[in-house]
Amino acid sequence: MMQDPARKYRPFPAVGLADRQWPNRVITAPPIWMSTDLRDGNQALFEPMDVGRKMRLFRSLCAIGFKEIEVAFPSASQTDFDFVRELIEGGHIPPDVTIEVLTQAREHLIRRTMESLHGARRAIVHVYNATAPTFRDVVFGMSRSEVIDMAVQSVRLIRELAAGQPETEWVLEYSPEAFTATEPDFARDICDAVTAEWGATPANKVILNLPATVEVATPNVYADQIEWMHRNLARRDSILLSVHPHNDRGTAVAAAELAILAGADRVEGCLFGNGERTGNVDIVTLALNLYTQGIHPGLDFSDINTVARIAEQCTRLPIHPRHPYVGDLVFTAFSGSHQDAIKKGFAAQQPEAAWNVPYLPIDPADLGRSYGAVIRVNSQSGKGGVAYLLETEYGVVMPRRLQIEFSTEVQRHTDRHGGEMSAADIWALFSATYLEAAGPVRYVEHHLFEHGGRQGIRLGVEREGVTHLLTGEGNGPIDAAVHALRGIGIDLQVRSFEERSMSSSVDGGDARACAFVEVAHPGGAMECHGVGMDGNIVTASIKALISAATRLGMVEAVAGKTTGRAA
């Protein structure tokens, strides 16, 4: 049994921002994006990326549209140092992309970091030190003023070393690590000291990054912290306010969105939320959340499958099948009611109208995903999904009552065999049930004639290996065929008939027309459908009638066995 949490944990105190403004705002533009996949995401891997994999992911990030990419922690390993050198010396950095590197606020690490950037066109040097009371008291054993001095001395060293490399355009980024657990007034004071030391101006802005190094409270508390800083920092017009949310409470995306409302200009994160512990904020989710609100995020995820596969190959981490927007199953509906609503939504959606399909907050086509995987069938599925797959994949538009009837056959199949049914599986079952049903009667040929103002038919059928030539008359070909079948003891009443052209041939032949017939024995309560396909609609209709007769006999035989009656 879990112990009483009130004895061990304390709720995080609120900021006390009584006049907060962020709840009344809406996001109208994307933030500046900074990918930390190659640094924060990389150091969290079971096996960090080698130079080859890092280079492949770097190129993918550039292609997506990131203009700021944190590429390494150069002082942490030779691999990271060498990667930065390869990017610069090999000319791999596009002119509009700025690389960023991270260093702790320690002299020898800063010097090694600045050495790695020699010859760069433009670079962001990201320096950090922890500021929360636990770190000051337990890890460092320092006072507030000593921690501020640590940050200021580090910034001064970076400024001096940068002056020795005037060919590079230098940008400073500073992070008070564990910002969310730091007293707001102290976070403000150390940030003000840093911007003063750097000499921040509107033309030479400092990036102040306020990380949720560990999520310690609900997203609204983080938003209050960001707004408090936004309103109380000195030289605000000389600052790019950045956030770096982690996902310990599972709310990093919400925290980032509220932080933007609260005044953040920039967001750091990883493509699919990779990073230490539960990960960094997921930039794909954040960006596509904006996209669904009519705001272009400035990042290109129009081929999301390729982005996902490259990320998986480089990080060797799988993407969850239910991951927002990109998971293999996020645009897949197995539920019958969901499938029915989606099918109707697709039918109603006009090409130029605003997207409005139930259960799909984004058009899969915008991400390069096909509609083929939207509806899939298993034992939880209903008639809507089955009908959708037959229509989209095979051009068969079933009447509603036939949808109900055939979905029962699909349900029996999935209950018996388990697992999922593909569109090909469903088509095979549909063909076996209606088009190729193994019954006593098989269509051979027919010839129509006119007799006394009525439609006549000479119908050739095969019954139990013997060919019969039947004749009948009626008010149309179907009625005439019904009368003809009575010649071999098949008495049917047609309850409904529909004929439809098909969008394409489903069997590689000349089938272009599809007929659906619903029949019952005269006075009988049991009804069955038959389906016929042919290049000639009359032939398709007669095939459908014989299919229905076969189906009716089979269903009645099963019903008789079930109830103990003679069939």
N, C-alpha and C positions, 0 to 999 in steps of 0.2 A: 504494500500500500504506500502511495506517495505521502510524504510528510506534509505538515501544514506549511504552505509557502509563506504565510505571513510571519512566521518565526525566522525565516531565512532570507527573504527578499523584501526589498522596499521599493515602492513605486517611484519612478523618476519624477523629480519635482518639475512643475510647470514653470515656464519662463515668466509668466505674469504679464503678458502683453495684452492688456485689456482692450486696446483700440486697434487690434490687428486688422489689416486691410486685405490680406491675401484671400479670405473666403469670398470676397465680392469680385474677384478678378477672374478673367478667362485667359487661357493661352491663345495667343494670336499669331505667334511666329516660333520657329524652332530655336532651341538654344545653340550655342557653339558646341559641337560634339568633339570629345577627345577620347580616342580608343586607347585603353590600357591592356588590350589583349596580349601584346607582346612583352609586357612587364608584369603587371599584377596577375593577369590571367596565366602567364607562362610560369611564374614562380609557384603557382598553386597546383601544377601538374604532377602526377606520379613520376613522369619522366619529362623534364623540361625540353622544349624544342631545341633541335640543333639549328645551325645556321641556315641549312637548306629549307627546313620547314618554316622557320621564322621569316625567311625571305618570301616564301610563297604566300604566307598569310599577310605580310606587309603589302605585297602587290595587290592582294584581294581587297584589303582595307582602302588602299588608294583608289581602286576601281569603284568601290562602293561610294566614295566621295568624302572620306574623312580628310580634313585639312590639318589636323593635329593628331599625332600618333606618338604615344609613349613607347619607345622602342626597346628600352633596356634599363637595367640597373648596372651601369658599366663597372662600378667598383666592386660588385658582388661576385663576379666570375670572369675568367678570361673569355669564355664563350660570349658573354654579353658585350664585353669590351670589343672583341673582334667583330661582332655583328655591327656595332656602331661604325667602326672603321670601314667595314665593307660597304655599308650604305653610303658613306661620304666619298670614299676613294673610288668606288665602283660607279658612281653617278646614278644611283638607283632612286634618289629622292626627287619626285616631280617638283617643278618650280613653285607650285602653289601649295606644297605640303611642308609643314614644319615638324621636325622630329623633336621629341621631348625625352629627357632622361631624368632619373630619380637619384637622389643621394640623401643620406642622413646628414644632419648638421654636425659633421665631424671633419676636421681639417684634412686628414690624409685621404678620406673618401671624396671630399670635394675636389681636391687636386687631381686625383685619378679620373674623376668624372669630367672635369674640364679638359683634361688631356685627351679623352676619347673624342671630344667634339672638334678637335683642331681641323680647320678648313671647312667647316659647315657654313652654308649660306645663311641659315637662320636656325636658331635652336632655343628651346625652352629648357631652362635648368630648374628642376623642381626639387626644392630642399624642404625637409620637414624635421620637426622634433615634437615629441609628445608634450602635451600641456595639461592634461587632466590631473587632479589631485593625487590619484593613485600612483601615477608615474612620477610626479614631482616628489612625493613622500617616500614611496617604496622603491622605485627603480633608480631614480637619480639622487635622491637625498638633497634636493635643491629647493631654494626659496623661489617665489615668483620672480623676483628681480634677477636671480641667477639664470632662470630659464629664459627670460627675455634677453639677457645678455648672450646666452648661447645662440639664439636665433639671430640677433643683430651681428655678432661676430662672424657668423657663417655667411650672412648676406654681404657683409663688407669684404670678405675674402673672395666671394664669387665676383663682386664688382671689380676688385683689383685684378683678378685673373682674366676677366672679360676684357679689361682695358688693354691687356697684352695680346689680344686676338681681335684687332679692330676690323678684320675682314668679315667677321660674323656679326649678324644682327642678333643681339641677346635679349631674351625675355625672361624675367624672373617669375617663378611660381613658388609660393610658400604655403605650406599646410601645417596648421596646428593639429598634429595627430591626436585622435580621440577628442575631436572638437565637441561632439555631442555630450561628452561627459565632463566638459570644461565649463567653469563658471563664465557666463557671458561677458562680464566686465573684464576678466583676465584675457579671454580670447580677443576681445576688442583691443586691449592695450598692447598685446604682443603683435597683433597684425598692424596696428598703427606704427609701432616701432620699426617694423620691417619696411613698410612703404616709405617711411621717412628716411631710413638708411639708404634705400635704393634710389631715392629721389624721384618717386613716381609722379608723373604728370599725365595730362590727358593724351599727350602724344607718345608717352612712354609708360604704358599702363603695367601694373603688377597684377598677376593672377593670384588672387587669394582663394585658396581651395579649402572649403570647410567640410571635412569628411565625416560621414557617419562611420567611423572606423569600426565601431561595433554599434549595431542598432540597439538603443537602450530604451526607446519610448515609441509611442504611436507616431505616425507620419505628421499629424497636426502639430505635435511638439517640435519636430524638426523644422517644420515650416515657420513656427514662431521664432525659433532660434535664428533662422536665416533672415527673417524680416527684421528682427532686432538688430542684427549685425548690419544689414542693408541700411537701416536708418541711423545707426550710431557710429559707423566707421568714419574716420577722418579721410579726406581726399577720395571720397566715393567716386568722383568723376574720373579718377585716375586708377580705378580698380576694375578688373573683370572678376566678378564674384562667381566662383565655381563650386560645384558640389560633387561629392564622391560617395554616394550611398552604398553601403553594404546591405546584405539581405538576411541578417541573423534572425529577424522577426518575420521574414517573408513579405516585407512591405516596401522593399527598395524602390520599386517602380512608382508606387503611390507617393513615397517620400520625395522622389525626384520631381514628380509632377507638381506637388504642392510647393516644393522649394522654388520652382520656376515662377509660380504665382507670387511667391514671397520676395522675389527680386533677384534670383540667381540668373546669371547670363550664360552659364556654361555647365555642361554635364560630362563627367568622366565615367566610363563604364566599359563593359565588354560586350561583344556581340550577343552572346546567348547567356549572359549572367555568370560567366566563369569567374573564378577568383577565390581568395582565401575563405575558409569555412563554408558558408552557404553561398558565397559568391558576391560579385559586384552587381551593380544595377545592370539590367538587361537592356542594351541600347536598341536592339531590334524591336523589342516590345514597346519601348518608349516611342521610338520613331513611328512605328505603324499605328500606335494609339493616336498620334497626331494626324496621321494620314486619314484615319477613319473619321476625323473631325473636320476634314476638308483643308488641312494644313499640310503642304508638302514639307517633309522633314529635311530636305536637302541631301538625303542619302538615297541611294538607288538599290532597292530590294526587289526589282522587277524580275529577277531570276533567283528567288530565295532558295531554291533547291541547290543550285550551284554554290551559293554562299555557305549553306549548311554543310554540304559535303566537304568543301575545302576546310572549314573549321574543324569538322570531325577528324579529317585526315591529319591535320597539323597538330591538333591538341590530343588526339587519340581518346577523346571523350565523346560518348554518344549524346545525341540530343533526344530528350524525352519525346515519345510519340504524341504526348498531349501538350507539348511546349506551345505557348501562344503563337499563333500565326504560322509557325514553321514546322511544328511536329507533323509526323506522317499521318496522324489521325485527326488533326484539329479541324479539317474541313470534311470530315467523314461522319455521316449520320447512319447509325444502325437502328435507332429507335423508329418504330413505325409511325408515330405521330409526328416526329421531326421530319421524317422523309416525306410524308404527305404535305406538310406545310412548305418544305423546300421546293418540292415539285410544283406546287401551285405558285410559289413565289417566282420561280424561273419562268413559268408560263406567262405571268403577269408583267414581268420586268420588261420595260421598253428600253431600247438601246441608248437613248439620250436622256433618260430619266435618272433622277437620283437613285442610288442603290438602295433597294428596299426588299431584300429577300430574307424571310424568317430564318433565324438561327445562324446566319452568316453575316457578321458585322463588317466584313470586307469581301470584295469580289476576288475569289481565288485567282482569276485571270490576271489581276493587277500584280500578283506576285509570281506570275509564270506557272501557276498551278493549274492543271486541267480540271474540268468538271467531272471527268471520269471517275475520280476517287471520292467525290462528294457523298454519293449515296452507295453504301455497301450493305450487303444482306447477311444477317446471321439469324439465330433463333429468336432474337428480340425484334426483328424487323416486321414491317407490315406491307400492305398492298401498295402504298405509295412508292416505296423504294424499289420494289420489284417492277412496277409499272415504269418508273423513271429509267431504270437500266435497260429495259426492253425497248423503250422509245428512243433513248439517246444512242444506244449502241447498235440496235437492229431495226429501228424505224417502225416498230410495232406499237401502235397507239391503241391500247385495249379499252373497251367500254368499262364503265365502273363496275358493273356486276361481275364481269369476267375478272377484273382485278381482284375482287373479293374471293372468287372461286379459286383462281390460280394461286393466290397467296396462301390458301390452305394447303395446296400441294407443296409449296415451298416450305411451309412450316413443318409438314410431315417429314420432308427430306432433311431439314436441319436438325429436327429432333432425333431422327434416326441415325444420321451420320455425324452430327456435331460440326463445329467450325463455321467458317465463312463461305459463302457462295459468291463466286465471281460472276460477272455478266455472262461469260461463256458457259458457266455451270447452269445459270438460270435459263439461258437459251436452249441448252441441251435438254433440260427438264421440260421446258415449254414445248419443244418439238416432239419429245417422246409422249407428252400428255395429249397434245392436240393434233399435231401434224402427221405423226407416225404411230399413232396409237394402235397397238396390236389387238385388233378386233376381228369379228367374223366377216365384216363387209369391207371391200376395198373398191374405190373408184377406178374404172377402166377408161370409159369415154362417154361422150354424149353428143346428140344431134338435136337441134331445135327445129320445129316446124310450126306452121300456123294451121288451125283447123276450126272453121266456123267462128272466127273472131276470138278464139282462145289460143293460149300458148300450149303447144305440144312438145313433148320430149321423148326421145328414145335414149334410154340410160343403160349403159353397160356397166355392170358391177360384177365383182368376183366374190362369191360367198363360199367359204370353206373349200376353196380350190376349184369350184365350178363357176363358169361365167354365165351370167343371166342377162338377157336383153329385156328391159322393162319399158313399158310405155305408160305415159300419164299425161293428163291435160289439167290446166289450171289457169288462173288469171295472171300468171307470170312464170318465169323459169323455176323459181323456188317452189311455188305452189304445185307446178306440174311435177317436179321431182318428188315432192311429198306424196302425191298420188301414185307415182310410179313405184315407190318403195313399198307401198302396200302389197305389191305383187309378190313380195317375198316375206310378208308378214310383219313389216316394220311400219307401225302406225304412229305418226308424230304430229304434234301441234307446234307450230312455230310461234314462240312468244315474242321474240325480237330479232331484228336483222339489221346489221350495219355493214357497210363496205367503205374501205378507205384506201387511198393510194399510199404507197410506202415511199419513204425518202430514198431508199437504196435497196439493192438486192441483198438479201441476208444469207443466201446460200450459194452465191456465185453464179446462179442461173439467171432466168429471165423474170423472176418473181417481181412484180411491181404493184400488185393489188392484193389486198387482204380482206377477207370477208369473215364476219363473226355472226353465228347463228345461235340463238338460245331456244331450246326445245323442251317439250315435256310430252308424255303420253296423254291423250285426251282424257281430261278429268283427273289427271295425276297432279300431285303436289310437288313432286321432285323434278327439278329443272337442271339442265346441263348445257354447257356451251360447247360449240365446235368451232374450229378455225380452219380456213382454207387459204392457200396462197397460190397465185398463178398470174401469168401475164395477161390472162383474160378474166375479167371480173365475174362473168357467168360461171366459168369453170371453177374459180375460187369459191364462189357461193355454193356450188353443188358439193365441192369437196368439204366445205364447212358443214353442210347439212349431214353428210355421211359421217364426218368426224363427231358431230353432236350425237348422232344415233348410236355410234360405237361407245361414246362416253356414257351416254344414258344407260345403255345395257350394262356396262361395267359397274357403274355406280349403284344401280338397282341390285345387281348381283351381290355386291358387298353389303348393301343395306339388308338384303334378305338374310345373309349369313349372320349379320350382327343381331337381328331381331328374332332369328329362328324361323322366318317365313321362307317358303319356297321362292326362289327368284323367278 
